[in-house]
Amino acid sequence: MRKKALITAACAAIVAGTLSSPALAAPKAEPAAQAPTAVQAPGTFTHPGVGVSRQQLDFVRAKVQAGAQPWTNAYNQAKNSNYGSLTRTPTPRAVVECGSYSNPNYGCTNEREDAIAAYTDALIWYVTRDDRYAQKAIQLMDAWSATLQDHTNSNAPLQTAWAGSSWPKAAEIIKHVYGNWPNSGRFGTMLRNVYLPEIINGSNSNGNWELSMTEAIQGIAVFLEDKTVYDKAISLYRVRVPAFVYLESDGALPKTKPSQNLNTTAKIVAYWQGQSTFVTGLTQETCRDFVHTGYGISAIGHVLETSRIQGIDLYPEFGERLRQALGFQSRWERNLETVPSWLCGGSVTRGLGPITEVGYNAMHTRLGYAMANTQALTESRRPAGSNNLFVAWETLTHAENPS
């Protein structure tokens, strides 16, 4: 196995831009801008605590047992998918090799989908208490932790981030609620020794890469109860989120990540896919396509949810960027109006994916903001399934979930 140094010193936190007035909707008055808290890791970790909490899972279980919608349809979608199959056979590899655009693809799809399957089985077990599903999740996690040694080729960091985002969600439920998992320590060793070294230092590529890495680092840190690793995740996040989602309050140009040396207007415009007009809610990848934009937005929401579960609410600091990114992309994803010439040259590539439920629930259900475009898009696409990479069943876990 390749030996990669695990650098755990947290980088300096960069303050996110102050909150701006909304570009799309007219919700209640904006919250006052808040400086970021100096505290990053929780004093004591909460379990299960990656993506969904025990209270959220209890809410889901009660809704499904009552046959309520949209949760019952969402549960059936997950249970009837290939990911929920009790006959699934794990397909681990010692070395997963992933090139650009999945060429080559030696174990990449297998790893990501086995990780999603483990999470799916963990959710089904939580709802039903049918031990067959917990044991299937354990079988999948044990197979990979007994085999995997490395990720290689150009997409190795992204592949590691995607799979590393799903595994801790499954592991948290199984270890801390189901409980009967003798090889949980070996699984944790895999996360620490195979996954973290590939992603711990972030990325200077497009923003969705580092945001997904941050999600995986944070989830792994929770499972390992490693405060230093957790701090690293939030430090990366504090720099990347303001550099991914633009707010008018940022000034004439978007914020940047210092290590990328985007020190001229021309460099920034090129990095923002040639977009030179910056408006609230635009993201660094909007003019690339909405698929990759959705990956970044999803990861932003996932980190905020896990942080909240861990007792450190980062929504006052980053929630407005999430809300505006969702609203802006949802507006144009709905395809109800002509794209103006100033936006991506008058043409956008849609395909946002099943990524709006978490942020919409946080900002609308819990915090009370009107989000007309996001609401219309989210409700029209329920139940949201999986993107087969690192997002799965978020209508089930987050639709109208007040917990």
Contacts in CASP RR format, 6 or more apart in sequence:
PFRMAT RR
TARGET T0000
AUTHOR 0000-0000-0000
METHOD contacts of the structure
MODEL  1
MRKKALITAACAAIVAGTLSSPALAAPKAEPAAQAPTAVQAPGTFTHPGV
GVSRQQLDFVRAKVQAGAQPWTNAYNQAKNSNYGSLTRTPTPRAVVECGS
YSNPNYGCTNEREDAIAAYTDALIWYVTRDDRYAQKAIQLMDAWSATLQD
HTNSNAPLQTAWAGSSWPKAAEIIKHVYGNWPNSGRFGTMLRNVYLPEII
NGSNSNGNWELSMTEAIQGIAVFLEDKTVYDKAISLYRVRVPAFVYLESD
GALPKTKPSQNLNTTAKIVAYWQGQSTFVTGLTQETCRDFVHTGYGISAI
GHVLETSRIQGIDLYPEFGERLRQALGFQSRWERNLETVPSWLCGGSVTR
GLGPITEVGYNAMHTRLGYAMANTQALTESRRPAGSNNLFVAWETLTHAE
NPS
1 149 0 8 1.000
1 150 0 8 1.000
1 193 0 8 1.000
1 194 0 8 1.000
2 150 0 8 1.000
2 152 0 8 1.000
2 197 0 8 1.000
4 197 0 8 1.000
4 198 0 8 1.000
5 197 0 8 1.000
6 192 0 8 1.000
6 196 0 8 1.000
6 197 0 8 1.000
6 200 0 8 1.000
7 200 0 8 1.000
7 201 0 8 1.000
7 232 0 8 1.000
8 200 0 8 1.000
8 228 0 8 1.000
8 229 0 8 1.000
8 232 0 8 1.000
9 232 0 8 1.000
10 40 0 8 1.000
10 228 0 8 1.000
10 231 0 8 1.000
10 232 0 8 1.000
10 234 0 8 1.000
10 235 0 8 1.000
11 232 0 8 1.000
11 235 0 8 1.000
11 236 0 8 1.000
11 239 0 8 1.000
12 235 0 8 1.000
13 36 0 8 1.000
13 38 0 8 1.000
13 40 0 8 1.000
13 234 0 8 1.000
13 235 0 8 1.000
13 238 0 8 1.000
13 239 0 8 1.000
14 238 0 8 1.000
14 239 0 8 1.000
14 242 0 8 1.000
14 255 0 8 1.000
15 35 0 8 1.000
15 36 0 8 1.000
15 238 0 8 1.000
16 36 0 8 1.000
16 238 0 8 1.000
16 241 0 8 1.000
16 242 0 8 1.000
16 317 0 8 1.000
16 318 0 8 1.000
16 321 0 8 1.000
17 33 0 8 1.000
17 242 0 8 1.000
17 247 0 8 1.000
17 249 0 8 1.000
17 250 0 8 1.000
17 255 0 8 1.000
18 33 0 8 1.000
18 247 0 8 1.000
18 249 0 8 1.000
19 30 0 8 1.000
19 31 0 8 1.000
19 32 0 8 1.000
19 33 0 8 1.000
19 247 0 8 1.000
19 249 0 8 1.000
19 320 0 8 1.000
20 30 0 8 1.000
20 247 0 8 1.000
20 248 0 8 1.000
20 249 0 8 1.000
20 280 0 8 1.000
20 320 0 8 1.000
20 324 0 8 1.000
21 30 0 8 1.000
21 248 0 8 1.000
21 280 0 8 1.000
22 30 0 8 1.000
22 280 0 8 1.000
22 323 0 8 1.000
22 324 0 8 1.000
23 248 0 8 1.000
23 279 0 8 1.000
23 280 0 8 1.000
23 281 0 8 1.000
23 324 0 8 1.000
23 328 0 8 1.000
24 324 0 8 1.000
24 327 0 8 1.000
24 328 0 8 1.000
24 331 0 8 1.000
24 372 0 8 1.000
24 373 0 8 1.000
25 327 0 8 1.000
25 369 0 8 1.000
25 370 0 8 1.000
25 371 0 8 1.000
25 372 0 8 1.000
25 373 0 8 1.000
26 370 0 8 1.000
27 368 0 8 1.000
27 369 0 8 1.000
27 370 0 8 1.000
27 371 0 8 1.000
28 368 0 8 1.000
28 369 0 8 1.000
28 370 0 8 1.000
30 320 0 8 1.000
31 316 0 8 1.000
31 320 0 8 1.000
34 316 0 8 1.000
34 317 0 8 1.000
36 238 0 8 1.000
36 314 0 8 1.000
36 317 0 8 1.000
37 312 0 8 1.000
37 317 0 8 1.000
39 312 0 8 1.000
40 230 0 8 1.000
40 231 0 8 1.000
40 234 0 8 1.000
40 235 0 8 1.000
40 312 0 8 1.000
41 221 0 8 1.000
41 227 0 8 1.000
41 228 0 8 1.000
41 230 0 8 1.000
41 231 0 8 1.000
41 234 0 8 1.000
41 310 0 8 1.000
41 312 0 8 1.000
42 227 0 8 1.000
42 230 0 8 1.000
42 310 0 8 1.000
42 311 0 8 1.000
42 312 0 8 1.000
43 227 0 8 1.000
45 222 0 8 1.000
45 225 0 8 1.000
45 310 0 8 1.000
46 53 0 8 1.000
46 309 0 8 1.000
46 310 0 8 1.000
46 311 0 8 1.000
47 172 0 8 1.000
47 175 0 8 1.000
47 176 0 8 1.000
47 222 0 8 1.000
48 54 0 8 1.000
48 57 0 8 1.000
48 172 0 8 1.000
48 173 0 8 1.000
48 176 0 8 1.000
48 177 0 8 1.000
49 172 0 8 1.000
49 222 0 8 1.000
49 306 0 8 1.000
49 309 0 8 1.000
49 310 0 8 1.000
50 168 0 8 1.000
50 169 0 8 1.000
50 172 0 8 1.000
50 218 0 8 1.000
50 219 0 8 1.000
50 222 0 8 1.000
50 223 0 8 1.000
50 306 0 8 1.000
50 309 0 8 1.000
51 169 0 8 1.000
51 302 0 8 1.000
51 305 0 8 1.000
51 306 0 8 1.000
51 309 0 8 1.000
51 397 0 8 1.000
52 169 0 8 1.000
52 305 0 8 1.000
52 309 0 8 1.000
52 397 0 8 1.000
52 398 0 8 1.000
53 309 0 8 1.000
53 403 0 8 1.000
54 177 0 8 1.000
55 403 0 8 1.000
56 397 0 8 1.000
56 398 0 8 1.000
56 401 0 8 1.000
56 403 0 8 1.000
57 123 0 8 1.000
57 126 0 8 1.000
57 173 0 8 1.000
57 177 0 8 1.000
57 397 0 8 1.000
58 403 0 8 1.000
59 401 0 8 1.000
59 402 0 8 1.000
59 403 0 8 1.000
60 71 0 8 1.000
60 75 0 8 1.000
60 123 0 8 1.000
60 126 0 8 1.000
60 127 0 8 1.000
60 396 0 8 1.000
60 397 0 8 1.000
60 401 0 8 1.000
61 126 0 8 1.000
61 127 0 8 1.000
63 71 0 8 1.000
63 72 0 8 1.000
64 71 0 8 1.000
64 72 0 8 1.000
64 75 0 8 1.000
64 127 0 8 1.000
64 396 0 8 1.000
65 127 0 8 1.000
70 382 0 8 1.000
70 383 0 8 1.000
70 395 0 8 1.000
70 399 0 8 1.000
71 395 0 8 1.000
71 396 0 8 1.000
71 399 0 8 1.000
73 382 0 8 1.000
73 383 0 8 1.000
73 395 0 8 1.000
74 382 0 8 1.000
74 383 0 8 1.000
74 384 0 8 1.000
74 385 0 8 1.000
74 393 0 8 1.000
74 395 0 8 1.000
74 396 0 8 1.000
74 399 0 8 1.000
75 124 0 8 1.000
75 127 0 8 1.000
75 396 0 8 1.000
77 383 0 8 1.000
77 385 0 8 1.000
77 393 0 8 1.000
77 396 0 8 1.000
78 84 0 8 1.000
78 120 0 8 1.000
78 123 0 8 1.000
78 124 0 8 1.000
78 385 0 8 1.000
78 392 0 8 1.000
78 393 0 8 1.000
78 396 0 8 1.000
79 124 0 8 1.000
81 120 0 8 1.000
81 386 0 8 1.000
82 88 0 8 1.000
82 113 0 8 1.000
82 117 0 8 1.000
83 113 0 8 1.000
83 116 0 8 1.000
83 117 0 8 1.000
83 120 0 8 1.000
83 121 0 8 1.000
83 386 0 8 1.000
83 392 0 8 1.000
84 117 0 8 1.000
84 120 0 8 1.000
84 121 0 8 1.000
84 124 0 8 1.000
84 133 0 8 1.000
84 136 0 8 1.000
85 117 0 8 1.000
86 132 0 8 1.000
86 133 0 8 1.000
86 136 0 8 1.000
88 114 0 8 1.000
88 117 0 8 1.000
88 136 0 8 1.000
88 140 0 8 1.000
90 114 0 8 1.000
90 139 0 8 1.000
90 140 0 8 1.000
90 143 0 8 1.000
90 144 0 8 1.000
91 107 0 8 1.000
91 110 0 8 1.000
91 114 0 8 1.000
92 110 0 8 1.000
92 111 0 8 1.000
92 114 0 8 1.000
92 143 0 8 1.000
92 144 0 8 1.000
92 146 0 8 1.000
92 147 0 8 1.000
92 148 0 8 1.000
93 106 0 8 1.000
93 107 0 8 1.000
93 110 0 8 1.000
93 111 0 8 1.000
93 147 0 8 1.000
93 148 0 8 1.000
94 147 0 8 1.000
94 148 0 8 1.000
94 149 0 8 1.000
94 150 0 8 1.000
95 106 0 8 1.000
95 149 0 8 1.000
95 150 0 8 1.000
95 151 0 8 1.000
95 152 0 8 1.000
96 106 0 8 1.000
96 107 0 8 1.000
96 108 0 8 1.000
96 110 0 8 1.000
96 111 0 8 1.000
96 148 0 8 1.000
96 150 0 8 1.000
96 151 0 8 1.000
96 152 0 8 1.000
96 156 0 8 1.000
96 159 0 8 1.000
97 104 0 8 1.000
97 106 0 8 1.000
97 107 0 8 1.000
97 108 0 8 1.000
97 151 0 8 1.000
97 152 0 8 1.000
97 153 0 8 1.000
97 156 0 8 1.000
98 104 0 8 1.000
98 105 0 8 1.000
98 106 0 8 1.000
98 107 0 8 1.000
98 108 0 8 1.000
98 151 0 8 1.000
98 152 0 8 1.000
98 153 0 8 1.000
98 154 0 8 1.000
98 155 0 8 1.000
98 156 0 8 1.000
98 158 0 8 1.000
98 159 0 8 1.000
99 105 0 8 1.000
99 108 0 8 1.000
99 153 0 8 1.000
99 154 0 8 1.000
99 155 0 8 1.000
99 156 0 8 1.000
100 154 0 8 1.000
100 155 0 8 1.000
102 108 0 8 1.000
102 109 0 8 1.000
102 155 0 8 1.000
104 153 0 8 1.000
108 155 0 8 1.000
108 159 0 8 1.000
109 388 0 8 1.000
111 144 0 8 1.000
111 148 0 8 1.000
111 159 0 8 1.000
111 163 0 8 1.000
112 159 0 8 1.000
112 162 0 8 1.000
112 163 0 8 1.000
112 166 0 8 1.000
112 388 0 8 1.000
112 389 0 8 1.000
112 390 0 8 1.000
113 388 0 8 1.000
114 140 0 8 1.000
114 143 0 8 1.000
114 144 0 8 1.000
115 140 0 8 1.000
115 144 0 8 1.000
115 163 0 8 1.000
115 164 0 8 1.000
115 166 0 8 1.000
115 167 0 8 1.000
115 170 0 8 1.000
116 166 0 8 1.000
116 386 0 8 1.000
116 388 0 8 1.000
116 390 0 8 1.000
116 392 0 8 1.000
117 136 0 8 1.000
117 137 0 8 1.000
117 140 0 8 1.000
118 136 0 8 1.000
118 137 0 8 1.000
118 140 0 8 1.000
118 141 0 8 1.000
118 166 0 8 1.000
118 167 0 8 1.000
118 170 0 8 1.000
118 171 0 8 1.000
119 137 0 8 1.000
119 166 0 8 1.000
119 167 0 8 1.000
119 169 0 8 1.000
119 170 0 8 1.000
119 173 0 8 1.000
119 392 0 8 1.000
120 392 0 8 1.000
120 393 0 8 1.000
121 133 0 8 1.000
121 134 0 8 1.000
121 136 0 8 1.000
121 137 0 8 1.000
121 140 0 8 1.000
121 170 0 8 1.000
122 133 0 8 1.000
122 134 0 8 1.000
122 137 0 8 1.000
122 169 0 8 1.000
122 170 0 8 1.000
122 173 0 8 1.000
122 174 0 8 1.000
122 178 0 8 1.000
123 173 0 8 1.000
123 393 0 8 1.000
123 396 0 8 1.000
123 397 0 8 1.000
124 130 0 8 1.000
124 133 0 8 1.000
125 131 0 8 1.000
125 133 0 8 1.000
125 134 0 8 1.000
125 137 0 8 1.000
125 173 0 8 1.000
125 174 0 8 1.000
125 178 0 8 1.000
126 173 0 8 1.000
126 177 0 8 1.000
131 178 0 8 1.000
134 174 0 8 1.000
134 178 0 8 1.000
134 180 0 8 1.000
137 170 0 8 1.000
137 173 0 8 1.000
137 174 0 8 1.000
138 174 0 8 1.000
138 181 0 8 1.000
138 183 0 8 1.000
140 170 0 8 1.000
141 167 0 8 1.000
141 170 0 8 1.000
141 171 0 8 1.000
141 174 0 8 1.000
141 181 0 8 1.000
141 183 0 8 1.000
141 187 0 8 1.000
142 183 0 8 1.000
142 186 0 8 1.000
142 187 0 8 1.000
144 167 0 8 1.000
144 190 0 8 1.000
145 183 0 8 1.000
145 186 0 8 1.000
145 187 0 8 1.000
145 188 0 8 1.000
145 189 0 8 1.000
145 190 0 8 1.000
146 183 0 8 1.000
146 186 0 8 1.000
148 190 0 8 1.000
148 194 0 8 1.000
149 194 0 8 1.000
150 194 0 8 1.000
151 157 0 8 1.000
151 159 0 8 1.000
151 160 0 8 1.000
151 194 0 8 1.000
151 198 0 8 1.000
156 198 0 8 1.000
157 198 0 8 1.000
157 199 0 8 1.000
157 202 0 8 1.000
157 203 0 8 1.000
157 209 0 8 1.000
157 213 0 8 1.000
158 209 0 8 1.000
158 212 0 8 1.000
158 213 0 8 1.000
160 194 0 8 1.000
160 195 0 8 1.000
160 198 0 8 1.000
160 199 0 8 1.000
160 213 0 8 1.000
160 216 0 8 1.000
161 199 0 8 1.000
161 209 0 8 1.000
161 212 0 8 1.000
161 213 0 8 1.000
161 215 0 8 1.000
161 216 0 8 1.000
161 390 0 8 1.000
162 212 0 8 1.000
162 216 0 8 1.000
162 389 0 8 1.000
162 390 0 8 1.000
163 195 0 8 1.000
163 216 0 8 1.000
163 390 0 8 1.000
164 191 0 8 1.000
164 195 0 8 1.000
164 216 0 8 1.000
164 219 0 8 1.000
164 220 0 8 1.000
164 390 0 8 1.000
165 212 0 8 1.000
165 215 0 8 1.000
165 216 0 8 1.000
165 219 0 8 1.000
165 299 0 8 1.000
165 302 0 8 1.000
165 390 0 8 1.000
166 390 0 8 1.000
166 392 0 8 1.000
167 187 0 8 1.000
167 191 0 8 1.000
167 195 0 8 1.000
168 191 0 8 1.000
168 216 0 8 1.000
168 219 0 8 1.000
168 220 0 8 1.000
168 222 0 8 1.000
168 223 0 8 1.000
169 219 0 8 1.000
171 184 0 8 1.000
171 187 0 8 1.000
171 188 0 8 1.000
171 223 0 8 1.000
172 222 0 8 1.000
172 223 0 8 1.000
174 181 0 8 1.000
174 184 0 8 1.000
175 181 0 8 1.000
175 184 0 8 1.000
175 223 0 8 1.000
181 187 0 8 1.000
188 223 0 8 1.000
188 224 0 8 1.000
191 220 0 8 1.000
191 223 0 8 1.000
191 224 0 8 1.000
192 220 0 8 1.000
192 224 0 8 1.000
192 226 0 8 1.000
195 216 0 8 1.000
195 220 0 8 1.000
196 217 0 8 1.000
196 220 0 8 1.000
196 229 0 8 1.000
199 213 0 8 1.000
199 216 0 8 1.000
199 217 0 8 1.000
200 217 0 8 1.000
200 229 0 8 1.000
200 232 0 8 1.000
202 209 0 8 1.000
202 210 0 8 1.000
202 213 0 8 1.000
202 214 0 8 1.000
202 236 0 8 1.000
203 209 0 8 1.000
203 210 0 8 1.000
203 213 0 8 1.000
204 210 0 8 1.000
204 257 0 8 1.000
204 259 0 8 1.000
204 260 0 8 1.000
206 284 0 8 1.000
206 285 0 8 1.000
206 288 0 8 1.000
206 292 0 8 1.000
207 240 0 8 1.000
207 243 0 8 1.000
207 244 0 8 1.000
207 284 0 8 1.000
207 285 0 8 1.000
207 296 0 8 1.000
208 244 0 8 1.000
208 285 0 8 1.000
208 292 0 8 1.000
208 293 0 8 1.000
208 294 0 8 1.000
208 295 0 8 1.000
208 296 0 8 1.000
208 299 0 8 1.000
210 236 0 8 1.000
210 240 0 8 1.000
210 257 0 8 1.000
211 237 0 8 1.000
211 240 0 8 1.000
211 241 0 8 1.000
211 244 0 8 1.000
211 295 0 8 1.000
211 296 0 8 1.000
211 299 0 8 1.000
211 300 0 8 1.000
211 303 0 8 1.000
212 295 0 8 1.000
212 296 0 8 1.000
212 299 0 8 1.000
212 390 0 8 1.000
213 236 0 8 1.000
214 233 0 8 1.000
214 234 0 8 1.000
214 236 0 8 1.000
214 237 0 8 1.000
214 240 0 8 1.000
214 299 0 8 1.000
214 303 0 8 1.000
215 299 0 8 1.000
215 302 0 8 1.000
215 303 0 8 1.000
215 306 0 8 1.000
215 390 0 8 1.000
217 229 0 8 1.000
217 230 0 8 1.000
217 232 0 8 1.000
217 233 0 8 1.000
217 236 0 8 1.000
218 230 0 8 1.000
218 233 0 8 1.000
218 234 0 8 1.000
218 237 0 8 1.000
218 303 0 8 1.000
218 306 0 8 1.000
218 307 0 8 1.000
219 233 0 8 1.000
219 306 0 8 1.000
220 226 0 8 1.000
220 229 0 8 1.000
221 227 0 8 1.000
221 229 0 8 1.000
221 230 0 8 1.000
221 232 0 8 1.000
221 233 0 8 1.000
222 230 0 8 1.000
222 306 0 8 1.000
222 310 0 8 1.000
233 303 0 8 1.000
234 303 0 8 1.000
234 307 0 8 1.000
234 314 0 8 1.000
237 303 0 8 1.000
237 318 0 8 1.000
239 257 0 8 1.000
239 258 0 8 1.000
240 257 0 8 1.000
241 300 0 8 1.000
241 318 0 8 1.000
241 321 0 8 1.000
242 250 0 8 1.000
242 254 0 8 1.000
242 255 0 8 1.000
242 321 0 8 1.000
243 254 0 8 1.000
243 255 0 8 1.000
243 256 0 8 1.000
243 257 0 8 1.000
243 284 0 8 1.000
244 283 0 8 1.000
244 284 0 8 1.000
244 285 0 8 1.000
244 296 0 8 1.000
244 300 0 8 1.000
244 321 0 8 1.000
244 325 0 8 1.000
245 281 0 8 1.000
245 282 0 8 1.000
245 283 0 8 1.000
245 284 0 8 1.000
245 297 0 8 1.000
245 300 0 8 1.000
245 321 0 8 1.000
245 322 0 8 1.000
245 324 0 8 1.000
245 325 0 8 1.000
246 254 0 8 1.000
246 255 0 8 1.000
246 278 0 8 1.000
246 279 0 8 1.000
246 280 0 8 1.000
246 281 0 8 1.000
246 282 0 8 1.000
246 283 0 8 1.000
247 280 0 8 1.000
247 281 0 8 1.000
247 320 0 8 1.000
247 321 0 8 1.000
247 324 0 8 1.000
248 279 0 8 1.000
248 280 0 8 1.000
250 278 0 8 1.000
252 278 0 8 1.000
253 265 0 8 1.000
253 268 0 8 1.000
253 278 0 8 1.000
254 268 0 8 1.000
254 272 0 8 1.000
254 278 0 8 1.000
254 284 0 8 1.000
256 262 0 8 1.000
256 263 0 8 1.000
256 268 0 8 1.000
256 271 0 8 1.000
260 271 0 8 1.000
261 267 0 8 1.000
262 268 0 8 1.000
262 271 0 8 1.000
269 275 0 8 1.000
269 276 0 8 1.000
271 284 0 8 1.000
272 278 0 8 1.000
272 282 0 8 1.000
272 284 0 8 1.000
272 287 0 8 1.000
273 284 0 8 1.000
273 285 0 8 1.000
273 286 0 8 1.000
273 287 0 8 1.000
273 288 0 8 1.000
273 344 0 8 1.000
274 287 0 8 1.000
275 282 0 8 1.000
275 286 0 8 1.000
275 287 0 8 1.000
275 343 0 8 1.000
275 344 0 8 1.000
277 342 0 8 1.000
277 343 0 8 1.000
279 328 0 8 1.000
280 324 0 8 1.000
280 328 0 8 1.000
281 321 0 8 1.000
281 324 0 8 1.000
281 325 0 8 1.000
281 327 0 8 1.000
281 328 0 8 1.000
281 329 0 8 1.000
282 328 0 8 1.000
283 293 0 8 1.000
283 296 0 8 1.000
283 297 0 8 1.000
283 325 0 8 1.000
283 328 0 8 1.000
283 329 0 8 1.000
285 292 0 8 1.000
285 293 0 8 1.000
285 296 0 8 1.000
286 293 0 8 1.000
286 328 0 8 1.000
286 329 0 8 1.000
286 343 0 8 1.000
286 344 0 8 1.000
286 348 0 8 1.000
287 343 0 8 1.000
287 344 0 8 1.000
287 345 0 8 1.000
287 348 0 8 1.000
288 349 0 8 1.000
289 348 0 8 1.000
289 349 0 8 1.000
289 351 0 8 1.000
290 329 0 8 1.000
290 332 0 8 1.000
290 333 0 8 1.000
290 348 0 8 1.000
290 349 0 8 1.000
290 350 0 8 1.000
290 351 0 8 1.000
290 352 0 8 1.000
290 353 0 8 1.000
291 349 0 8 1.000
291 351 0 8 1.000
291 352 0 8 1.000
291 353 0 8 1.000
293 325 0 8 1.000
293 329 0 8 1.000
293 352 0 8 1.000
294 329 0 8 1.000
294 352 0 8 1.000
294 353 0 8 1.000
294 355 0 8 1.000
295 355 0 8 1.000
295 389 0 8 1.000
295 390 0 8 1.000
297 322 0 8 1.000
297 325 0 8 1.000
297 326 0 8 1.000
297 329 0 8 1.000
297 355 0 8 1.000
298 355 0 8 1.000
298 358 0 8 1.000
298 390 0 8 1.000
298 391 0 8 1.000
300 318 0 8 1.000
300 321 0 8 1.000
300 322 0 8 1.000
300 325 0 8 1.000
301 322 0 8 1.000
301 358 0 8 1.000
301 359 0 8 1.000
301 362 0 8 1.000
302 358 0 8 1.000
303 314 0 8 1.000
304 314 0 8 1.000
304 315 0 8 1.000
304 318 0 8 1.000
304 319 0 8 1.000
304 322 0 8 1.000
304 359 0 8 1.000
304 362 0 8 1.000
305 358 0 8 1.000
305 362 0 8 1.000
307 313 0 8 1.000
307 314 0 8 1.000
308 314 0 8 1.000
308 315 0 8 1.000
308 362 0 8 1.000
315 362 0 8 1.000
315 363 0 8 1.000
315 367 0 8 1.000
319 362 0 8 1.000
319 363 0 8 1.000
322 359 0 8 1.000
322 362 0 8 1.000
322 363 0 8 1.000
323 359 0 8 1.000
323 363 0 8 1.000
323 369 0 8 1.000
323 371 0 8 1.000
326 356 0 8 1.000
326 359 0 8 1.000
326 360 0 8 1.000
326 363 0 8 1.000
326 371 0 8 1.000
326 374 0 8 1.000
327 371 0 8 1.000
327 373 0 8 1.000
327 374 0 8 1.000
329 352 0 8 1.000
330 352 0 8 1.000
330 356 0 8 1.000
330 371 0 8 1.000
330 373 0 8 1.000
330 374 0 8 1.000
330 376 0 8 1.000
330 377 0 8 1.000
330 378 0 8 1.000
331 373 0 8 1.000
332 339 0 8 1.000
332 343 0 8 1.000
332 348 0 8 1.000
332 350 0 8 1.000
333 350 0 8 1.000
333 351 0 8 1.000
333 352 0 8 1.000
333 377 0 8 1.000
334 373 0 8 1.000
334 376 0 8 1.000
334 377 0 8 1.000
335 350 0 8 1.000
339 345 0 8 1.000
339 346 0 8 1.000
339 347 0 8 1.000
339 348 0 8 1.000
340 346 0 8 1.000
352 377 0 8 1.000
353 384 0 8 1.000
353 387 0 8 1.000
353 391 0 8 1.000
354 381 0 8 1.000
354 384 0 8 1.000
354 385 0 8 1.000
354 386 0 8 1.000
354 387 0 8 1.000
354 391 0 8 1.000
354 394 0 8 1.000
354 395 0 8 1.000
355 384 0 8 1.000
355 387 0 8 1.000
355 391 0 8 1.000
355 394 0 8 1.000
356 374 0 8 1.000
356 377 0 8 1.000
356 378 0 8 1.000
356 381 0 8 1.000
356 384 0 8 1.000
357 378 0 8 1.000
357 384 0 8 1.000
357 394 0 8 1.000
357 395 0 8 1.000
357 397 0 8 1.000
357 398 0 8 1.000
357 399 0 8 1.000
358 394 0 8 1.000
358 398 0 8 1.000
359 398 0 8 1.000
360 371 0 8 1.000
360 374 0 8 1.000
360 375 0 8 1.000
360 378 0 8 1.000
361 398 0 8 1.000
361 399 0 8 1.000
361 400 0 8 1.000
361 401 0 8 1.000
363 369 0 8 1.000
363 371 0 8 1.000
364 370 0 8 1.000
364 371 0 8 1.000
364 374 0 8 1.000
364 375 0 8 1.000
365 400 0 8 1.000
365 401 0 8 1.000
365 402 0 8 1.000
366 402 0 8 1.000
378 384 0 8 1.000
382 395 0 8 1.000
382 399 0 8 1.000
383 393 0 8 1.000
383 395 0 8 1.000
383 396 0 8 1.000
383 399 0 8 1.000
384 393 0 8 1.000
384 394 0 8 1.000
384 395 0 8 1.000
385 391 0 8 1.000
385 392 0 8 1.000
385 393 0 8 1.000
385 394 0 8 1.000
385 395 0 8 1.000
386 392 0 8 1.000
386 393 0 8 1.000
END
